[in-house]
Amino acid sequence: MNKIDANLTGISLNNVGKKFRKQWIFKGINFHIHAGNKIAINGHNGSGKSTLLQIIGGYVSTSDGKVVWESQNGSIKDDAVYRYVALASPYMDLIDEFTFNENIDFFSD
């Protein structure tokens, strides 16, 4: 694995929106998260909380707007976000036969 040369310093969402088919799940979201800060996202079932987290984590693309991942050396390219951001989800399929460490190693490759 390559050494990461900078730490994630923040994530900005600029007019972010996501739609499925023709239905907007959310639209016009703007905020900045500084590294080390904690946030809470709440809403009703189906309101887009998990989708928003997947967008922040770089796993799902936006339908509108832009996510900017910032490091000490500037913006992080979309295809390199996985080196800086991870998402743990209760719906993530882990391999039952693997230990915790084996699952971490497998999915980080």
Secondary structure as a PSIPRED ss2 file (coil, helix, strand):
# PSIPRED VFORMAT (PSIPRED V4.0)

   1 M C   1.000  0.000  0.000
   2 N C   1.000  0.000  0.000
   3 K C   1.000  0.000  0.000
   4 I C   1.000  0.000  0.000
   5 D C   1.000  0.000  0.000
   6 A C   1.000  0.000  0.000
   7 N C   1.000  0.000  0.000
   8 L E   0.000  0.000  1.000
   9 T E   0.000  0.000  1.000
  10 G E   0.000  0.000  1.000
  11 I E   0.000  0.000  1.000
  12 S E   0.000  0.000  1.000
  13 L E   0.000  0.000  1.000
  14 N E   0.000  0.000  1.000
  15 N E   0.000  0.000  1.000
  16 V E   0.000  0.000  1.000
  17 G E   0.000  0.000  1.000
  18 K E   0.000  0.000  1.000
  19 K E   0.000  0.000  1.000
  20 F E   0.000  0.000  1.000
  21 R C   1.000  0.000  0.000
  22 K C   1.000  0.000  0.000
  23 Q E   0.000  0.000  1.000
  24 W E   0.000  0.000  1.000
  25 I E   0.000  0.000  1.000
  26 F E   0.000  0.000  1.000
  27 K E   0.000  0.000  1.000
  28 G E   0.000  0.000  1.000
  29 I E   0.000  0.000  1.000
  30 N E   0.000  0.000  1.000
  31 F E   0.000  0.000  1.000
  32 H E   0.000  0.000  1.000
  33 I E   0.000  0.000  1.000
  34 H E   0.000  0.000  1.000
  35 A C   1.000  0.000  0.000
  36 G C   1.000  0.000  0.000
  37 N C   1.000  0.000  0.000
  38 K C   1.000  0.000  0.000
  39 I C   1.000  0.000  0.000
  40 A C   1.000  0.000  0.000
  41 I C   1.000  0.000  0.000
  42 N C   1.000  0.000  0.000
  43 G C   1.000  0.000  0.000
  44 H C   1.000  0.000  0.000
  45 N C   1.000  0.000  0.000
  46 G C   1.000  0.000  0.000
  47 S C   1.000  0.000  0.000
  48 G C   1.000  0.000  0.000
  49 K H   0.000  1.000  0.000
  50 S H   0.000  1.000  0.000
  51 T H   0.000  1.000  0.000
  52 L H   0.000  1.000  0.000
  53 L H   0.000  1.000  0.000
  54 Q H   0.000  1.000  0.000
  55 I H   0.000  1.000  0.000
  56 I H   0.000  1.000  0.000
  57 G C   1.000  0.000  0.000
  58 G C   1.000  0.000  0.000
  59 Y C   1.000  0.000  0.000
  60 V C   1.000  0.000  0.000
  61 S C   1.000  0.000  0.000
  62 T C   1.000  0.000  0.000
  63 S C   1.000  0.000  0.000
  64 D E   0.000  0.000  1.000
  65 G E   0.000  0.000  1.000
  66 K E   0.000  0.000  1.000
  67 V E   0.000  0.000  1.000
  68 V E   0.000  0.000  1.000
  69 W E   0.000  0.000  1.000
  70 E E   0.000  0.000  1.000
  71 S E   0.000  0.000  1.000
  72 Q C   1.000  0.000  0.000
  73 N C   1.000  0.000  0.000
  74 G E   0.000  0.000  1.000
  75 S E   0.000  0.000  1.000
  76 I E   0.000  0.000  1.000
  77 K C   1.000  0.000  0.000
  78 D H   0.000  1.000  0.000
  79 D H   0.000  1.000  0.000
  80 A H   0.000  1.000  0.000
  81 V H   0.000  1.000  0.000
  82 Y H   0.000  1.000  0.000
  83 R H   0.000  1.000  0.000
  84 Y C   1.000  0.000  0.000
  85 V C   1.000  0.000  0.000
  86 A C   1.000  0.000  0.000
  87 L C   1.000  0.000  0.000
  88 A C   1.000  0.000  0.000
  89 S C   1.000  0.000  0.000
  90 P C   1.000  0.000  0.000
  91 Y C   1.000  0.000  0.000
  92 M C   1.000  0.000  0.000
  93 D C   1.000  0.000  0.000
  94 L C   1.000  0.000  0.000
  95 I C   1.000  0.000  0.000
  96 D C   1.000  0.000  0.000
  97 E C   1.000  0.000  0.000
  98 F C   1.000  0.000  0.000
  99 T C   1.000  0.000  0.000
 100 F H   0.000  1.000  0.000
 101 N H   0.000  1.000  0.000
 102 E H   0.000  1.000  0.000
 103 N H   0.000  1.000  0.000
 104 I H   0.000  1.000  0.000
 105 D H   0.000  1.000  0.000
 106 F H   0.000  1.000  0.000
 107 F H   0.000  1.000  0.000
 108 S H   0.000  1.000  0.000
 109 D C   1.000  0.000  0.000
